[in-house]
Amino acid sequence: MMSKVFRIKGEIMKKHFFEPLTFNQLIKAAKEEHAVERIYAEMGSRHRAKRTEVKIESISEEQVE
């Protein structure tokens, strides 16, 4: 199975942040849905953000050479 690389951009909206925390991550996954789940898991682990607090703005597939 071939893995793809996805660039996911978004922000985390938490009550105690003065402004949204933006992120721009490269995630290696087989499908776009798996990459989104990985973002939710990582942001929840690092920043204790719930899924409703993570807003994904764009997902694009990157070319790997």
PDB file of N, CA, C, O and CB in Angstrom:
ATOM      1  N   MET A   1       0.845  -1.180   0.000  1.00  0.00           N
ATOM      2  CA  MET A   1       0.000   0.000   0.000  1.00  0.00           C
ATOM      3  C   MET A   1       0.888   1.240   0.000  1.00  0.00           C
ATOM      4  O   MET A   1       1.845   1.333   0.769  1.00  0.00           O
ATOM      5  CB  MET A   1      -0.960  -0.001   1.221  1.00  0.00           C
ATOM      6  N   MET A   2       0.565   2.172  -0.856  1.00  0.00           N
ATOM      7  CA  MET A   2       1.398   3.359  -1.001  1.00  0.00           C
ATOM      8  C   MET A   2       0.896   4.490  -0.107  1.00  0.00           C
ATOM      9  O   MET A   2      -0.294   4.803  -0.100  1.00  0.00           O
ATOM     10  CB  MET A   2       1.428   3.815  -2.463  1.00  0.00           C
ATOM     11  N   SER A   3       1.800   5.092   0.639  1.00  0.00           N
ATOM     12  CA  SER A   3       1.445   6.213   1.496  1.00  0.00           C
ATOM     13  C   SER A   3       1.562   7.515   0.722  1.00  0.00           C
ATOM     14  O   SER A   3       2.408   7.663  -0.160  1.00  0.00           O
ATOM     15  CB  SER A   3       2.335   6.247   2.748  1.00  0.00           C
ATOM     16  N   LYS A   4       0.695   8.450   1.074  1.00  0.00           N
ATOM     17  CA  LYS A   4       0.714   9.778   0.479  1.00  0.00           C
ATOM     18  C   LYS A   4       1.044  10.776   1.573  1.00  0.00           C
ATOM     19  O   LYS A   4       0.942  10.461   2.758  1.00  0.00           O
ATOM     20  CB  LYS A   4      -0.646  10.119  -0.205  1.00  0.00           C
ATOM     21  N   VAL A   5       1.438  11.971   1.181  1.00  0.00           N
ATOM     22  CA  VAL A   5       1.733  13.030   2.139  1.00  0.00           C
ATOM     23  C   VAL A   5       0.695  14.129   1.952  1.00  0.00           C
ATOM     24  O   VAL A   5       0.484  14.617   0.841  1.00  0.00           O
ATOM     25  CB  VAL A   5       3.191  13.584   1.955  1.00  0.00           C
ATOM     26  N   PHE A   6       0.049  14.513   3.050  1.00  0.00           N
ATOM     27  CA  PHE A   6      -0.981  15.545   3.022  1.00  0.00           C
ATOM     28  C   PHE A   6      -0.529  16.745   3.844  1.00  0.00           C
ATOM     29  O   PHE A   6       0.021  16.592   4.934  1.00  0.00           O
ATOM     30  CB  PHE A   6      -2.324  14.996   3.553  1.00  0.00           C
ATOM     31  N   ARG A   7      -0.767  17.935   3.312  1.00  0.00           N
ATOM     32  CA  ARG A   7      -0.529  19.173   4.058  1.00  0.00           C
ATOM     33  C   ARG A   7      -1.875  19.621   4.610  1.00  0.00           C
ATOM     34  O   ARG A   7      -2.814  19.872   3.853  1.00  0.00           O
ATOM     35  CB  ARG A   7       0.131  20.296   3.150  1.00  0.00           C
ATOM     36  N   ILE A   8      -1.964  19.719   5.930  1.00  0.00           N
ATOM     37  CA  ILE A   8      -3.210  20.102   6.590  1.00  0.00           C
ATOM     38  C   ILE A   8      -2.983  21.417   7.321  1.00  0.00           C
ATOM     39  O   ILE A   8      -2.076  21.538   8.145  1.00  0.00           O
ATOM     40  CB  ILE A   8      -3.699  18.990   7.575  1.00  0.00           C
ATOM     41  N   LYS A   9      -3.822  22.401   7.007  1.00  0.00           N
ATOM     42  CA  LYS A   9      -3.751  23.721   7.642  1.00  0.00           C
ATOM     43  C   LYS A   9      -5.017  23.930   8.449  1.00  0.00           C
ATOM     44  O   LYS A   9      -6.104  23.521   8.041  1.00  0.00           O
ATOM     45  CB  LYS A   9      -3.570  24.859   6.585  1.00  0.00           C
ATOM     46  N   GLY A  10      -4.868  24.565   9.590  1.00  0.00           N
ATOM     47  CA  GLY A  10      -6.034  24.823  10.419  1.00  0.00           C
ATOM     48  C   GLY A  10      -5.679  25.624  11.645  1.00  0.00           C
ATOM     49  O   GLY A  10      -4.601  26.210  11.740  1.00  0.00           O
ATOM     50  N   GLU A  11      -6.616  25.639  12.591  1.00  0.00           N
ATOM     51  CA  GLU A  11      -6.391  26.389  13.823  1.00  0.00           C
ATOM     52  C   GLU A  11      -7.105  25.707  14.978  1.00  0.00           C
ATOM     53  O   GLU A  11      -8.047  24.936  14.792  1.00  0.00           O
ATOM     54  CB  GLU A  11      -6.871  27.847  13.675  1.00  0.00           C
ATOM     55  N   ILE A  12      -6.627  26.016  16.173  1.00  0.00           N
ATOM     56  CA  ILE A  12      -7.214  25.493  17.401  1.00  0.00           C
ATOM     57  C   ILE A  12      -7.807  26.674  18.151  1.00  0.00           C
ATOM     58  O   ILE A  12      -7.120  27.657  18.432  1.00  0.00           O
ATOM     59  CB  ILE A  12      -6.153  24.724  18.278  1.00  0.00           C
ATOM     60  N   MET A  13      -9.080  26.568  18.469  1.00  0.00           N
ATOM     61  CA  MET A  13      -9.785  27.616  19.195  1.00  0.00           C
ATOM     62  C   MET A  13     -10.047  27.110  20.619  1.00  0.00           C
ATOM     63  O   MET A  13     -10.960  26.314  20.840  1.00  0.00           O
ATOM     64  CB  MET A  13     -11.126  28.012  18.470  1.00  0.00           C
ATOM     65  N   LYS A  14      -9.243  27.576  21.580  1.00  0.00           N
ATOM     66  CA  LYS A  14      -9.455  27.213  22.975  1.00  0.00           C
ATOM     67  C   LYS A  14      -9.850  28.461  23.743  1.00  0.00           C
ATOM     68  O   LYS A  14      -9.481  29.572  23.361  1.00  0.00           O
ATOM     69  CB  LYS A  14      -8.185  26.557  23.592  1.00  0.00           C
ATOM     70  N   LYS A  15     -10.592  28.285  24.814  1.00  0.00           N
ATOM     71  CA  LYS A  15     -11.112  29.417  25.574  1.00  0.00           C
ATOM     72  C   LYS A  15     -10.006  30.270  26.191  1.00  0.00           C
ATOM     73  O   LYS A  15     -10.117  31.496  26.223  1.00  0.00           O
ATOM     74  CB  LYS A  15     -12.035  28.923  26.661  1.00  0.00           C
ATOM     75  N   HIS A  16      -8.949  29.641  26.676  1.00  0.00           N
ATOM     76  CA  HIS A  16      -7.917  30.404  27.372  1.00  0.00           C
ATOM     77  C   HIS A  16      -6.849  30.982  26.436  1.00  0.00           C
ATOM     78  O   HIS A  16      -5.924  31.646  26.904  1.00  0.00           O
ATOM     79  CB  HIS A  16      -7.259  29.529  28.401  1.00  0.00           C
ATOM     80  N   PHE A  17      -6.961  30.742  25.115  1.00  0.00           N
ATOM     81  CA  PHE A  17      -6.046  31.365  24.154  1.00  0.00           C
ATOM     82  C   PHE A  17      -6.601  32.742  23.788  1.00  0.00           C
ATOM     83  O   PHE A  17      -7.809  32.897  23.609  1.00  0.00           O
ATOM     84  CB  PHE A  17      -5.863  30.469  22.871  1.00  0.00           C
ATOM     85  N   PHE A  18      -5.729  33.732  23.677  1.00  0.00           N
ATOM     86  CA  PHE A  18      -6.180  35.063  23.281  1.00  0.00           C
ATOM     87  C   PHE A  18      -6.508  35.124  21.793  1.00  0.00           C
ATOM     88  O   PHE A  18      -7.384  35.879  21.373  1.00  0.00           O
ATOM     89  CB  PHE A  18      -5.117  36.101  23.622  1.00  0.00           C
ATOM     90  N   GLU A  19      -5.809  34.337  21.014  1.00  0.00           N
ATOM     91  CA  GLU A  19      -6.083  34.241  19.584  1.00  0.00           C
ATOM     92  C   GLU A  19      -5.909  32.787  19.169  1.00  0.00           C
ATOM     93  O   GLU A  19      -5.254  32.019  19.874  1.00  0.00           O
ATOM     94  CB  GLU A  19      -5.144  35.185  18.754  1.00  0.00           C
ATOM     95  N   PRO A  20      -6.487  32.396  18.032  1.00  0.00           N
ATOM     96  CA  PRO A  20      -6.379  30.985  17.621  1.00  0.00           C
ATOM     97  C   PRO A  20      -4.933  30.566  17.375  1.00  0.00           C
ATOM     98  O   PRO A  20      -4.123  31.348  16.877  1.00  0.00           O
ATOM     99  CB  PRO A  20      -7.202  30.741  16.358  1.00  0.00           C
ATOM    100  N   LEU A  21      -4.627  29.336  17.726  1.00  0.00           N
ATOM    101  CA  LEU A  21      -3.318  28.751  17.473  1.00  0.00           C
ATOM    102  C   LEU A  21      -3.374  28.094  16.092  1.00  0.00           C
ATOM    103  O   LEU A  21      -4.129  27.142  15.894  1.00  0.00           O
ATOM    104  CB  LEU A  21      -2.919  27.713  18.595  1.00  0.00           C
ATOM    105  N   THR A  22      -2.593  28.585  15.145  1.00  0.00           N
ATOM    106  CA  THR A  22      -2.626  28.030  13.792  1.00  0.00           C
ATOM    107  C   THR A  22      -1.592  26.921  13.657  1.00  0.00           C
ATOM    108  O   THR A  22      -0.567  26.921  14.338  1.00  0.00           O
ATOM    109  CB  THR A  22      -2.373  29.133  12.740  1.00  0.00           C
ATOM    110  N   PHE A  23      -1.880  25.977  12.768  1.00  0.00           N
ATOM    111  CA  PHE A  23      -0.939  24.901  12.498  1.00  0.00           C
ATOM    112  C   PHE A  23      -0.896  24.609  11.010  1.00  0.00           C
ATOM    113  O   PHE A  23      -1.854  24.865  10.280  1.00  0.00           O
ATOM    114  CB  PHE A  23      -1.315  23.639  13.283  1.00  0.00           C
ATOM    115  N   ASN A  24       0.224  24.074  10.580  1.00  0.00           N
ATOM    116  CA  ASN A  24       0.476  23.708   9.193  1.00  0.00           C
ATOM    117  C   ASN A  24       1.323  22.441   9.249  1.00  0.00           C
ATOM    118  O   ASN A  24       2.539  22.510   9.433  1.00  0.00           O
ATOM    119  CB  ASN A  24       1.198  24.878   8.381  1.00  0.00           C
ATOM    120  N   GLN A  25       0.681  21.284   9.089  1.00  0.00           N
ATOM    121  CA  GLN A  25       1.355  20.009   9.321  1.00  0.00           C
ATOM    122  C   GLN A  25       1.436  19.179   8.051  1.00  0.00           C
ATOM    123  O   GLN A  25       0.528  19.208   7.220  1.00  0.00           O
ATOM    124  CB  GLN A  25       0.638  19.224  10.404  1.00  0.00           C
ATOM    125  N   LEU A  26       2.523  18.445   7.904  1.00  0.00           N
ATOM    126  CA  LEU A  26       2.638  17.424   6.865  1.00  0.00           C
ATOM    127  C   LEU A  26       2.417  16.076   7.531  1.00  0.00           C
ATOM    128  O   LEU A  26       3.117  15.718   8.477  1.00  0.00           O
ATOM    129  CB  LEU A  26       4.036  17.484   6.135  1.00  0.00           C
ATOM    130  N   ILE A  27       1.434  15.329   7.027  1.00  0.00           N
ATOM    131  CA  ILE A  27       1.070  14.044   7.609  1.00  0.00           C
ATOM    132  C   ILE A  27       1.170  12.972   6.534  1.00  0.00           C
ATOM    133  O   ILE A  27       0.664  13.151   5.427  1.00  0.00           O
ATOM    134  CB  ILE A  27      -0.359  14.087   8.219  1.00  0.00           C
ATOM    135  N   LYS A  28       1.815  11.869   6.853  1.00  0.00           N
ATOM    136  CA  LYS A  28       1.927  10.734   5.942  1.00  0.00           C
ATOM    137  C   LYS A  28       0.818   9.746   6.275  1.00  0.00           C
ATOM    138  O   LYS A  28       0.733   9.254   7.400  1.00  0.00           O
ATOM    139  CB  LYS A  28       3.336  10.057   6.042  1.00  0.00           C
ATOM    140  N   ALA A  29      -0.046   9.454   5.275  1.00  0.00           N
ATOM    141  CA  ALA A  29      -1.168   8.543   5.493  1.00  0.00           C
ATOM    142  C   ALA A  29      -1.590   7.930   4.168  1.00  0.00           C
ATOM    143  O   ALA A  29      -1.225   8.420   3.099  1.00  0.00           O
ATOM    144  CB  ALA A  29      -2.358   9.277   6.157  1.00  0.00           C
ATOM    145  N   ALA A  30      -2.357   6.859   4.250  1.00  0.00           N
ATOM    146  CA  ALA A  30      -2.833   6.186   3.048  1.00  0.00           C
ATOM    147  C   ALA A  30      -3.993   6.941   2.406  1.00  0.00           C
ATOM    148  O   ALA A  30      -4.087   7.020   1.181  1.00  0.00           O
ATOM    149  CB  ALA A  30      -3.257   4.761   3.376  1.00  0.00           C
ATOM    150  N   LYS A  31      -4.878   7.496   3.239  1.00  0.00           N
ATOM    151  CA  LYS A  31      -6.041   8.228   2.728  1.00  0.00           C
ATOM    152  C   LYS A  31      -6.182   9.548   3.472  1.00  0.00           C
ATOM    153  O   LYS A  31      -5.630   9.731   4.557  1.00  0.00           O
ATOM    154  CB  LYS A  31      -7.335   7.383   2.871  1.00  0.00           C
ATOM    155  N   GLU A  32      -6.931  10.465   2.867  1.00  0.00           N
ATOM    156  CA  GLU A  32      -7.157  11.782   3.471  1.00  0.00           C
ATOM    157  C   GLU A  32      -7.854  11.661   4.823  1.00  0.00           C
ATOM    158  O   GLU A  32      -7.541  12.407   5.751  1.00  0.00           O
ATOM    159  CB  GLU A  32      -7.988  12.662   2.532  1.00  0.00           C
ATOM    160  N   GLU A  33      -8.790  10.732   4.936  1.00  0.00           N
ATOM    161  CA  GLU A  33      -9.522  10.548   6.189  1.00  0.00           C
ATOM    162  C   GLU A  33      -8.586  10.118   7.320  1.00  0.00           C
ATOM    163  O   GLU A  33      -8.760  10.528   8.468  1.00  0.00           O
ATOM    164  CB  GLU A  33     -10.635   9.509   6.005  1.00  0.00           C
ATOM    165  N   HIS A  34      -7.605   9.299   6.991  1.00  0.00           N
ATOM    166  CA  HIS A  34      -6.639   8.858   8.006  1.00  0.00           C
ATOM    167  C   HIS A  34      -5.770  10.025   8.461  1.00  0.00           C
ATOM    168  O   HIS A  34      -5.416  10.118   9.636  1.00  0.00           O
ATOM    169  CB  HIS A  34      -5.752   7.718   7.456  1.00  0.00           C
ATOM    170  N   ALA A  35      -5.426  10.916   7.532  1.00  0.00           N
ATOM    171  CA  ALA A  35      -4.621  12.083   7.881  1.00  0.00           C
ATOM    172  C   ALA A  35      -5.388  13.011   8.816  1.00  0.00           C
ATOM    173  O   ALA A  35      -4.815  13.571   9.750  1.00  0.00           O
ATOM    174  CB  ALA A  35      -4.195  12.840   6.617  1.00  0.00           C
ATOM    175  N   VAL A  36      -6.681  13.173   8.565  1.00  0.00           N
ATOM    176  CA  VAL A  36      -7.514  14.032   9.426  1.00  0.00           C
ATOM    177  C   VAL A  36      -7.596  13.437  10.831  1.00  0.00           C
ATOM    178  O   VAL A  36      -7.482  14.163  11.818  1.00  0.00           O
ATOM    179  CB  VAL A  36      -8.943  14.201   8.826  1.00  0.00           C
ATOM    180  N   GLU A  37      -7.790  12.142  10.923  1.00  0.00           N
ATOM    181  CA  GLU A  37      -7.839  11.492  12.238  1.00  0.00           C
ATOM    182  C   GLU A  37      -6.515  11.659  12.986  1.00  0.00           C
ATOM    183  O   GLU A  37      -6.505  11.848  14.202  1.00  0.00           O
ATOM    184  CB  GLU A  37      -8.171   9.997  12.083  1.00  0.00           C
ATOM    185  N   ARG A  38      -5.409  11.590  12.261  1.00  0.00           N
ATOM    186  CA  ARG A  38      -4.086  11.753  12.870  1.00  0.00           C
ATOM    187  C   ARG A  38      -3.915  13.174  13.427  1.00  0.00           C
ATOM    188  O   ARG A  38      -3.343  13.361  14.501  1.00  0.00           O
ATOM    189  CB  ARG A  38      -2.976  11.446  11.837  1.00  0.00           C
ATOM    190  N   ILE A  39      -4.416  14.172  12.686  1.00  0.00           N
ATOM    191  CA  ILE A  39      -4.351  15.566  13.163  1.00  0.00           C
ATOM    192  C   ILE A  39      -5.152  15.722  14.448  1.00  0.00           C
ATOM    193  O   ILE A  39      -4.670  16.318  15.411  1.00  0.00           O
ATOM    194  CB  ILE A  39      -4.882  16.544  12.082  1.00  0.00           C
ATOM    195  N   TYR A  40      -6.376  15.188  14.467  1.00  0.00           N
ATOM    196  CA  TYR A  40      -7.181  15.270  15.686  1.00  0.00           C
ATOM    197  C   TYR A  40      -6.463  14.617  16.862  1.00  0.00           C
ATOM    198  O   TYR A  40      -6.486  15.150  17.971  1.00  0.00           O
ATOM    199  CB  TYR A  40      -8.546  14.609  15.471  1.00  0.00           C
ATOM    200  N   ALA A  41      -5.833  13.481  16.636  1.00  0.00           N
ATOM    201  CA  ALA A  41      -5.135  12.768  17.704  1.00  0.00           C
ATOM    202  C   ALA A  41      -3.923  13.551  18.191  1.00  0.00           C
ATOM    203  O   ALA A  41      -3.705  13.671  19.397  1.00  0.00           O
ATOM    204  CB  ALA A  41      -4.703  11.384  17.226  1.00  0.00           C
ATOM    205  N   GLU A  42      -3.126  14.090  17.253  1.00  0.00           N
ATOM    206  CA  GLU A  42      -1.922  14.826  17.643  1.00  0.00           C
ATOM    207  C   GLU A  42      -2.253  16.139  18.352  1.00  0.00           C
ATOM    208  O   GLU A  42      -1.634  16.465  19.364  1.00  0.00           O
ATOM    209  CB  GLU A  42      -1.066  15.107  16.417  1.00  0.00           C
ATOM    210  N   MET A  43      -3.203  16.881  17.843  1.00  0.00           N
ATOM    211  CA  MET A  43      -3.556  18.161  18.457  1.00  0.00           C
ATOM    212  C   MET A  43      -4.232  17.948  19.812  1.00  0.00           C
ATOM    213  O   MET A  43      -4.058  18.749  20.730  1.00  0.00           O
ATOM    214  CB  MET A  43      -4.478  18.965  17.526  1.00  0.00           C
ATOM    215  N   GLY A  44      -4.989  16.882  19.929  1.00  0.00           N
ATOM    216  CA  GLY A  44      -5.585  16.557  21.223  1.00  0.00           C
ATOM    217  C   GLY A  44      -4.530  16.164  22.241  1.00  0.00           C
ATOM    218  O   GLY A  44      -4.644  16.489  23.423  1.00  0.00           O
ATOM    219  N   SER A  45      -3.504  15.466  21.779  1.00  0.00           N
ATOM    220  CA  SER A  45      -2.441  15.033  22.674  1.00  0.00           C
ATOM    221  C   SER A  45      -1.542  16.199  23.075  1.00  0.00           C
ATOM    222  O   SER A  45      -1.216  16.353  24.252  1.00  0.00           O
ATOM    223  CB  SER A  45      -1.614  13.937  22.016  1.00  0.00           C
ATOM    224  N   ARG A  46      -1.144  17.010  22.117  1.00  0.00           N
ATOM    225  CA  ARG A  46      -0.213  18.107  22.399  1.00  0.00           C
ATOM    226  C   ARG A  46      -0.859  19.268  23.148  1.00  0.00           C
ATOM    227  O   ARG A  46      -0.261  19.820  24.071  1.00  0.00           O
ATOM    228  CB  ARG A  46       0.379  18.615  21.111  1.00  0.00           C
ATOM    229  N   HIS A  47      -2.084  19.644  22.754  1.00  0.00           N
ATOM    230  CA  HIS A  47      -2.705  20.859  23.275  1.00  0.00           C
ATOM    231  C   HIS A  47      -3.976  20.594  24.071  1.00  0.00           C
ATOM    232  O   HIS A  47      -4.648  21.534  24.495  1.00  0.00           O
ATOM    233  CB  HIS A  47      -3.015  21.790  22.144  1.00  0.00           C
ATOM    234  N   ARG A  48      -4.311  19.325  24.277  1.00  0.00           N
ATOM    235  CA  ARG A  48      -5.538  18.949  24.986  1.00  0.00           C
ATOM    236  C   ARG A  48      -6.766  19.589  24.349  1.00  0.00           C
ATOM    237  O   ARG A  48      -7.676  20.040  25.046  1.00  0.00           O
ATOM    238  CB  ARG A  48      -5.446  19.352  26.461  1.00  0.00           C
ATOM    239  N   ALA A  49      -6.782  19.623  23.015  1.00  0.00           N
ATOM    240  CA  ALA A  49      -7.891  20.215  22.277  1.00  0.00           C
ATOM    241  C   ALA A  49      -8.879  19.123  21.887  1.00  0.00           C
ATOM    242  O   ALA A  49      -8.487  18.054  21.420  1.00  0.00           O
ATOM    243  CB  ALA A  49      -7.383  20.969  21.022  1.00  0.00           C
ATOM    244  N   LYS A  50     -10.137  19.400  22.081  1.00  0.00           N
ATOM    245  CA  LYS A  50     -11.177  18.470  21.656  1.00  0.00           C
ATOM    246  C   LYS A  50     -11.399  18.635  20.155  1.00  0.00           C
ATOM    247  O   LYS A  50     -10.979  19.632  19.567  1.00  0.00           O
ATOM    248  CB  LYS A  50     -12.502  18.707  22.446  1.00  0.00           C
ATOM    249  N   ARG A  51     -12.055  17.663  19.543  1.00  0.00           N
ATOM    250  CA  ARG A  51     -12.292  17.703  18.098  1.00  0.00           C
ATOM    251  C   ARG A  51     -13.089  18.939  17.688  1.00  0.00           C
ATOM    252  O   ARG A  51     -12.884  19.478  16.600  1.00  0.00           O
ATOM    253  CB  ARG A  51     -13.027  16.443  17.652  1.00  0.00           C
ATOM    254  N   THR A  52     -13.990  19.386  18.548  1.00  0.00           N
ATOM    255  CA  THR A  52     -14.793  20.564  18.218  1.00  0.00           C
ATOM    256  C   THR A  52     -13.973  21.844  18.261  1.00  0.00           C
ATOM    257  O   THR A  52     -14.373  22.853  17.679  1.00  0.00           O
ATOM    258  CB  THR A  52     -15.968  20.679  19.170  1.00  0.00           C
ATOM    259  N   GLU A  53     -12.828  21.817  18.945  1.00  0.00           N
ATOM    260  CA  GLU A  53     -11.965  22.998  19.029  1.00  0.00           C
ATOM    261  C   GLU A  53     -10.950  23.062  17.899  1.00  0.00           C
ATOM    262  O   GLU A  53     -10.324  24.103  17.697  1.00  0.00           O
ATOM    263  CB  GLU A  53     -11.243  23.015  20.354  1.00  0.00           C
ATOM    264  N   VAL A  54     -10.772  21.973  17.158  1.00  0.00           N
ATOM    265  CA  VAL A  54      -9.828  21.931  16.042  1.00  0.00           C
ATOM    266  C   VAL A  54     -10.605  22.209  14.756  1.00  0.00           C
ATOM    267  O   VAL A  54     -11.529  21.475  14.407  1.00  0.00           O
ATOM    268  CB  VAL A  54      -9.086  20.544  15.969  1.00  0.00           C
ATOM    269  N   LYS A  55     -10.221  23.273  14.060  1.00  0.00           N
ATOM    270  CA  LYS A  55     -10.872  23.632  12.800  1.00  0.00           C
ATOM    271  C   LYS A  55      -9.863  23.430  11.672  1.00  0.00           C
ATOM    272  O   LYS A  55      -8.820  24.083  11.640  1.00  0.00           O
ATOM    273  CB  LYS A  55     -11.403  25.113  12.829  1.00  0.00           C
ATOM    274  N   ILE A  56     -10.176  22.525  10.748  1.00  0.00           N
ATOM    275  CA  ILE A  56      -9.303  22.251   9.613  1.00  0.00           C
ATOM    276  C   ILE A  56      -9.750  23.139   8.460  1.00  0.00           C
ATOM    277  O   ILE A  56     -10.898  23.072   8.022  1.00  0.00           O
ATOM    278  CB  ILE A  56      -9.337  20.734   9.212  1.00  0.00           C
ATOM    279  N   GLU A  57      -8.826  23.978   7.967  1.00  0.00           N
ATOM    280  CA  GLU A  57      -9.158  24.924   6.903  1.00  0.00           C
ATOM    281  C   GLU A  57      -8.920  24.346   5.518  1.00  0.00           C
ATOM    282  O   GLU A  57      -9.722  24.571   4.611  1.00  0.00           O
ATOM    283  CB  GLU A  57      -8.352  26.190   7.067  1.00  0.00           C
ATOM    284  N   SER A  58      -7.826  23.600   5.336  1.00  0.00           N
ATOM    285  CA  SER A  58      -7.555  23.043   4.011  1.00  0.00           C
ATOM    286  C   SER A  58      -6.713  21.780   4.130  1.00  0.00           C
ATOM    287  O   SER A  58      -5.919  21.609   5.055  1.00  0.00           O
ATOM    288  CB  SER A  58      -6.843  24.078   3.121  1.00  0.00           C
ATOM    289  N   ILE A  59      -6.923  20.899   3.145  1.00  0.00           N
ATOM    290  CA  ILE A  59      -6.158  19.663   3.033  1.00  0.00           C
ATOM    291  C   ILE A  59      -5.729  19.534   1.577  1.00  0.00           C
ATOM    292  O   ILE A  59      -6.559  19.581   0.669  1.00  0.00           O
ATOM    293  CB  ILE A  59      -6.995  18.409   3.504  1.00  0.00           C
ATOM    294  N   SER A  60      -4.423  19.372   1.364  1.00  0.00           N
ATOM    295  CA  SER A  60      -3.942  19.200  -0.005  1.00  0.00           C
ATOM    296  C   SER A  60      -2.897  18.085  -0.012  1.00  0.00           C
ATOM    297  O   SER A  60      -2.149  17.901   0.948  1.00  0.00           O
ATOM    298  CB  SER A  60      -3.345  20.537  -0.570  1.00  0.00           C
ATOM    299  N   GLU A  61      -2.870  17.359  -1.107  1.00  0.00           N
ATOM    300  CA  GLU A  61      -1.902  16.272  -1.258  1.00  0.00           C
ATOM    301  C   GLU A  61      -0.599  16.831  -1.835  1.00  0.00           C
ATOM    302  O   GLU A  61      -0.602  17.533  -2.846  1.00  0.00           O
ATOM    303  CB  GLU A  61      -2.473  15.141  -2.173  1.00  0.00           C
ATOM    304  N   GLU A  62       0.505  16.506  -1.176  1.00  0.00           N
ATOM    305  CA  GLU A  62       1.827  16.985  -1.616  1.00  0.00           C
ATOM    306  C   GLU A  62       2.508  15.920  -2.444  1.00  0.00           C
ATOM    307  O   GLU A  62       2.313  14.726  -2.217  1.00  0.00           O
ATOM    308  CB  GLU A  62       2.713  17.370  -0.409  1.00  0.00           C
ATOM    309  N   GLN A  63       3.295  16.344  -3.387  1.00  0.00           N
ATOM    310  CA  GLN A  63       4.077  15.425  -4.211  1.00  0.00           C
ATOM    311  C   GLN A  63       5.392  15.131  -3.516  1.00  0.00           C
ATOM    312  O   GLN A  63       6.099  16.053  -3.107  1.00  0.00           O
ATOM    313  CB  GLN A  63       4.324  16.011  -5.626  1.00  0.00           C
ATOM    314  N   VAL A  64       5.727  13.855  -3.378  1.00  0.00           N
ATOM    315  CA  VAL A  64       6.975  13.439  -2.740  1.00  0.00           C
ATOM    316  C   VAL A  64       7.905  12.934  -3.831  1.00  0.00           C
ATOM    317  O   VAL A  64       7.512  12.143  -4.688  1.00  0.00           O
ATOM    318  CB  VAL A  64       6.729  12.336  -1.648  1.00  0.00           C
ATOM    319  N   GLU A  65       9.129  13.399  -3.784  1.00  0.00           N
ATOM    320  CA  GLU A  65      10.096  12.990  -4.803  1.00  0.00           C
ATOM    321  C   GLU A  65      11.223  12.196  -4.214  1.00  0.00           C
ATOM    322  O   GLU A  65      12.125  11.774  -4.937  1.00  0.00           O
ATOM    323  CB  GLU A  65      10.648  14.188  -5.522  1.00  0.00           C
TER     324      GLU A  65
END
